[in-house]
């Protein structure tokens, strides 16, 4: 059983903590992704898989694949094997609505999932875990539900196809077939195993203990009888950040015992805070994050004031030895969002060798993010309540595999 390999909280050691609720490295350090791969037991996403995606979809791999943002997987190769044989699959990702608006780190899985949906022409379910945030954050049920709809507008603004996408709130949807699967999962996971996987203690309220099956069962097609009637063997692929891996290690352990295929995962690194790579961008610190609601002036000020630079203390020293690209946040952000591979490599070379200054790199990043946020803002402004209702309606999707 997968979860028996590491009966411990996701990754919790003296130098880093990575679990579904906290991501941090010791002061001045950075997340060790090689260690995470070893501890979690997933696989590195290599060039052969990326090349295979390009061959099967006849389109250039997403920038997040080309640059290693999505870097690890579980059974992604098996999903590609099935797809090549003509078998379909569906996508599942989610969002825990705890803030009024999304920051750029929140957009990463949705931007990538949109690419996967278009490239493979497959349906998608998006879970809004408003129940989770009500239990983990100081939020009322009503406020969690309100934030779920607000976040749904930002998700829809990413450009998903309403004929292939079902967005659901746990508070609204859990019941029926979905709840039956939750109970089946819950009966397979002991209290000791849940404490080992998630780090729960005797001080945690029982709502936290009861939540993992809720996040597990969208991996099973029978949880959506209006979408996948009679398709209980349909494979599921989950794009997510690697901090969500504990939920799906548990799910993959349970799935065969319940007669389902193990969900496959494709996992991303974390979008770092402006202040550095010892944590991920956090909604609890507005100065660590660029929000999709930030103005051009706010974006410029945040980048200039808070984005940690790998440049040198003086122009003379910078010209002499160049920037440390390993710690430079503006370069990291450009690696996520600057589409042009040639321009990115040019910036890295010129900046790393001291011919380009920190101010120039921050200026280019400001331009890229301002354009991106403005494009998102306009798309979100066009999302109506009726559009949200359409994405969240419990209805068949007759053309979802076309």
C-alpha positions in Angstrom: 0.0 0.0 0.0 1.4 3.4 -1.0 0.8 5.2 2.2 2.6 2.5 4.2 5.9 3.6 2.7 5.9 6.9 4.7 3.7 6.8 7.7 4.4 10.5 8.5 3.1 13.9 7.9 3.6 14.8 4.2 7.1 16.2 4.6 7.8 17.6 8.1 11.4 17.8 9.1 13.8 20.3 10.6 14.6 22.0 7.3 11.2 22.1 5.5 7.5 21.5 6.1 5.2 20.6 3.2 1.6 19.5 3.7 -1.8 20.6 2.4 -2.0 23.5 4.9 1.6 24.7 5.3 4.6 25.1 3.0 7.8 26.5 4.5 11.6 26.0 4.5 14.0 27.1 7.2 15.1 30.7 7.2 17.1 31.4 4.1 16.5 28.0 2.6 14.4 26.8 -0.3 12.1 23.8 -0.9 14.0 20.7 -1.7 11.9 19.1 -4.5 14.2 16.1 -4.9 13.7 15.3 -1.2 9.9 15.6 -1.7 10.0 13.2 -4.6 11.9 10.7 -2.5 9.7 11.2 0.6 6.4 11.1 -1.3 7.4 8.3 -3.6 6.3 10.0 -6.9 8.3 10.2 -10.1 10.2 13.0 -11.8 8.5 14.2 -15.0 11.2 13.7 -17.6 11.7 14.9 -21.2 10.5 11.7 -22.8 7.0 12.2 -21.2 6.9 15.8 -22.3 7.9 14.9 -25.9 5.2 12.2 -25.8 2.6 14.8 -24.8 3.6 16.9 -27.8 3.4 13.9 -30.1 0.0 12.8 -28.9 -1.6 16.3 -28.9 0.2 17.7 -31.9 0.8 21.0 -30.0 3.7 22.5 -28.3 3.9 21.5 -24.6 2.7 24.2 -22.2 5.3 26.6 -20.8 4.8 25.0 -17.4 5.9 21.6 -18.8 8.8 23.0 -20.9 10.3 24.8 -17.9 9.7 22.2 -15.2 7.0 24.0 -13.2 5.0 20.7 -13.3 7.9 18.4 -12.4 6.5 15.2 -10.8 3.8 12.7 -11.5 2.1 9.5 -10.5 1.1 7.2 -13.4 1.0 10.0 -16.0 2.6 7.5 -18.4 -0.2 5.1 -17.9 -2.8 7.8 -18.7 -0.9 8.5 -21.9 -0.7 4.8 -22.7 -4.5 4.6 -22.3 -5.1 7.8 -24.4 -2.9 6.4 -27.2 -5.0 3.2 -27.2 -8.1 5.4 -27.7 -9.3 5.4 -24.1 -10.6 8.6 -22.6 -9.9 10.1 -19.2 -11.2 13.1 -17.2 -9.5 15.9 -15.3 -10.0 16.8 -11.7 -8.6 19.8 -9.9 -9.8 22.2 -7.2 -9.7 25.3 -5.1 -10.1 26.0 -1.4 -11.9 29.4 -1.4 -10.4 31.4 1.5 -9.9 34.8 -0.1 -12.0 37.3 -2.1 -9.7 37.1 -5.1 -7.0 34.7 -6.4 -3.3 35.5 -6.5 -1.0 34.4 -9.3 0.0 31.2 -7.5 -3.7 30.2 -7.4 -3.9 30.6 -11.2 -1.1 28.1 -11.9 -3.1 24.9 -11.7 -6.1 26.4 -13.6 -3.9 27.8 -16.4 -2.3 24.3 -16.8 -5.6 22.4 -16.5 -7.1 24.6 -19.3 -4.2 23.6 -21.5 -4.7 19.9 -20.7 -8.5 20.1 -21.3 -7.9 21.7 -24.8 -5.0 19.5 -25.8 -6.6 16.2 -24.9 -10.2 17.2 -25.5 -11.5 15.8 -22.2 -14.0 16.8 -19.5 -13.1 18.5 -16.2 -14.5 18.6 -12.7 -13.4 21.4 -10.4 -14.1 21.0 -6.7 -14.6 24.1 -4.5 -13.8 22.9 -1.0 -15.8 25.6 0.8 -16.4 23.0 3.6 -12.7 22.6 4.1 -12.0 26.3 4.4 -14.9 26.6 6.9 -13.2 24.0 9.1 -9.6 25.2 8.8 -10.1 28.9 8.6 -12.2 31.2 10.8 -15.0 31.4 8.3 -18.7 30.9 8.6 -20.6 28.5 6.3 -22.2 31.4 4.6 -18.9 33.3 4.0 -17.3 30.2 2.7 -20.1 29.7 0.2 -19.9 33.3 -0.9 -16.2 33.1 -1.5 -16.6 29.9 -3.4 -18.8 31.7 -6.0 -16.4 34.6 -6.2 -13.5 32.3 -6.8 -15.6 30.4 -9.4 -15.7 33.7 -11.4 -11.9 33.9 -11.4 -11.7 30.2 -12.4 -14.2 30.7 -15.3 -12.2 33.7 -16.4 -9.3 31.4 -17.2 -11.3 30.3 -20.3 -12.7 26.9 -19.5 -15.2 25.3 -21.9 -18.7 25.2 -20.3 -19.6 22.2 -22.5 -16.8 20.1 -20.9 -16.6 21.5 -17.3 -18.5 21.0 -14.1 -17.7 23.2 -11.1 -19.2 22.2 -7.8 -19.3 23.4 -4.2 -19.0 20.7 -1.6 -21.7 22.4 0.5 -24.1 22.2 -2.5 -23.1 18.9 -4.2 -22.1 16.4 -1.5 -24.8 13.7 -1.2 -26.1 10.8 -3.1 -23.5 8.8 -5.1 -20.8 11.2 -4.0 -21.5 10.6 -0.3 -21.7 6.8 -0.8 -18.1 6.9 -2.2 -17.0 9.1 0.8 -18.3 6.5 3.2 -16.6 3.7 1.3 -13.3 5.6 1.5 -13.7 6.5 5.1 -14.2 2.8 6.1 -10.9 2.0 4.4 -8.8 4.5 6.4 -8.0 4.0 10.0 -7.6 6.8 12.5 -3.9 5.9 12.9 -3.4 6.0 9.1 -5.1 9.4 8.8 -2.9 10.8 11.7 0.2 9.4 9.9 -0.7 10.8 6.5 -2.0 14.2 7.6 -0.5 14.8 10.9 -3.8 15.2 12.7 -3.6 15.2 16.5 -6.0 14.8 19.4 -6.4 18.6 19.5 -7.9 18.7 16.0 -11.7 18.8 15.7 -13.4 15.8 14.1 -14.4 17.8 11.1 -10.8 17.8 9.9 -10.6 14.0 10.3 -13.7 13.6 8.2 -12.6 15.8 5.3 -10.0 13.7 3.4 -12.7 11.4 1.8 -14.4 14.5 0.4 -11.3 15.5 -1.6 -10.6 11.9 -2.5 -13.8 10.8 -4.3 -13.9 13.3 -7.2 -11.2 10.9 -8.4 -13.9 8.2 -8.9 -16.2 8.7 -12.0 -19.2 7.2 -10.2 -19.2 10.3 -7.9 -20.7 12.1 -10.9 -23.5 10.0 -12.2 -24.9 12.9 -14.3 -21.6 13.1 -16.1 -20.2 9.5 -16.3 -23.1 7.0 -16.1 -21.8 3.5 -16.7 -18.2 4.7 -17.0 -16.8 3.5 -13.6 -13.5 2.5 -15.2 -12.8 5.9 -16.6 -9.3 7.1 -15.5 -8.8 10.4 -13.7 -5.8 12.8 -14.0 -5.3 15.4 -11.3 -3.2 18.5 -11.9 -2.2 20.0 -8.6 0.6 21.4 -6.5 2.7 18.8 -4.8 1.5 19.8 -1.3 -1.8 18.1 -2.1 -0.1 14.7 -2.7 -1.0 13.3 0.8 -4.7 13.3 -0.1 -4.1 11.3 -3.3 -1.6 8.9 -1.8 -4.5 8.0 0.5 -6.9 7.8 -2.5 -4.6 5.7 -4.6 -4.2 3.2 -1.7 -8.0 2.9 -1.3 -9.1 3.0 -5.0 -8.3 -0.7 -6.0 -10.1 -2.0 -2.9 -13.2 -0.2 -4.1 -12.9 -1.3 -7.7 -11.6 2.0 -9.2 -8.5 2.9 -11.1 -5.9 4.8 -9.1 -6.0 8.5 -10.0 -3.0 9.7 -11.9 -1.3 13.0 -10.8 0.8 15.6 -12.5 2.3 17.9 -9.8 3.7 21.4 -9.7 6.3 23.2 -7.7 5.2 26.2 -5.6 4.9 29.7 -6.9 7.3 31.5 -4.5 6.5 34.5 -2.4 7.9 37.8 -3.6 10.3 37.7 -0.6 12.0 34.5 -1.6 11.7 30.7 -2.1 11.5 29.6 1.5 7.7 29.4 1.2 4.9 29.7 -1.4 2.9 32.9 -2.2 0.3 33.3 0.6 -3.1 35.0 0.7 -2.4 35.7 4.4 0.4 38.2 3.5 -0.8 40.6 0.8 2.8 41.8 0.2 4.0 38.3 -0.6 1.6 38.0 -3.5 0.4 39.6 -6.7 -3.4 39.4 -6.9 -5.5 39.4 -10.0 -7.2 42.5 -8.6 -4.0 44.5 -8.2 -3.7 47.7 -10.2 -0.8 48.4 -12.5 0.6 50.7 -9.8 0.3 48.1 -7.1 2.0 45.5 -9.2 4.9 47.8 -10.0 5.3 48.8 -6.3 5.2 45.3 -5.0 7.8 44.1 -7.5 10.1 47.0 -6.9 9.8 46.9 -3.1 9.4 43.3 -2.2 10.7 41.0 -5.1 13.9 39.5 -3.7 16.8 40.2 -6.1 19.8 38.1 -6.9 21.6 41.2 -8.1 24.7 42.6 -6.4 24.9 45.5 -3.9 26.5 47.9 -6.3 26.4 48.4 -10.1 30.2 47.9 -10.2 30.0 44.6 -8.4 27.0 43.5 -10.4 28.8 44.3 -13.7 31.7 42.3 -12.5 30.1 39.1 -11.2 26.5 39.3 -12.4 23.3 38.2 -10.7 22.6 35.0 -8.7 19.7 33.6 -10.8 19.1 30.8 -8.3 17.6 33.2 -5.7 16.3 36.0 -8.0 12.5 36.1 -7.8 11.9 38.4 -10.8 13.6 35.8 -13.0 11.6 33.0 -11.3 8.4 34.8 -12.1 9.4 35.4 -15.7 10.1 31.7 -16.0 6.5 31.1 -15.1 4.8 33.8 -17.2 7.1 35.0 -20.0 6.0 33.0 -23.0 8.9 33.6 -25.3 11.7 31.0 -24.6 14.3 33.0 -26.5 13.7 36.2 -24.6 13.8 34.4 -21.3 17.1 32.8 -22.1 18.5 36.2 -23.3 17.4 37.8 -20.0 19.0 35.1 -17.9 22.3 35.3 -19.8 22.5 39.1 -19.8 21.5 39.4 -16.2 23.5 36.5 -15.0 26.6 38.0 -16.6 26.0 41.5 -15.3 25.1 43.3 -18.5 21.5 43.7 -17.5 20.6 45.3 -14.1 18.0 44.3 -11.6 15.9 47.4 -12.4 15.6 46.3 -16.0 14.5 42.8 -15.1 11.9 44.1 -12.7 10.6 46.5 -15.3 10.1 43.6 -17.8 8.4 41.5 -15.2 6.1 44.5 -14.3 5.1 44.7 -18.0 4.4 41.0 -18.3 2.4 40.7 -15.1 0.5 44.0 -15.7 -0.7 42.7 -19.1 -1.6 39.3 -17.7 -3.6 40.7 -14.7 -5.4 43.2 -16.9 -6.3 40.5 -19.4 -7.7 38.4 -16.5 -9.5 41.3 -15.0 -11.4 42.0 -18.2 -12.3 38.3 -18.6 -13.5 38.1 -15.0 -15.6 41.3 -15.5 -17.5 39.5 -18.3 -18.4 36.5 -16.0 -22.0 36.9 -14.9 -23.9 35.0 -12.1 -25.8 33.2 -14.9 -22.5 31.9 -16.3 -21.5 30.7 -12.8 -24.9 28.9 -12.6 -24.3 27.3 -15.9 -20.9 25.9 -14.9 -22.3 24.6 -11.6 -25.5 23.2 -13.0 -25.9 19.4 -12.4 -26.5 18.4 -16.0 -25.1 16.0 -18.6 -22.3 17.2 -20.8 -23.1 15.4 -24.1 -20.1 16.6 -26.1 -17.5 16.3 -23.3 -15.2 14.0 -25.3 -15.4 15.8 -28.6 
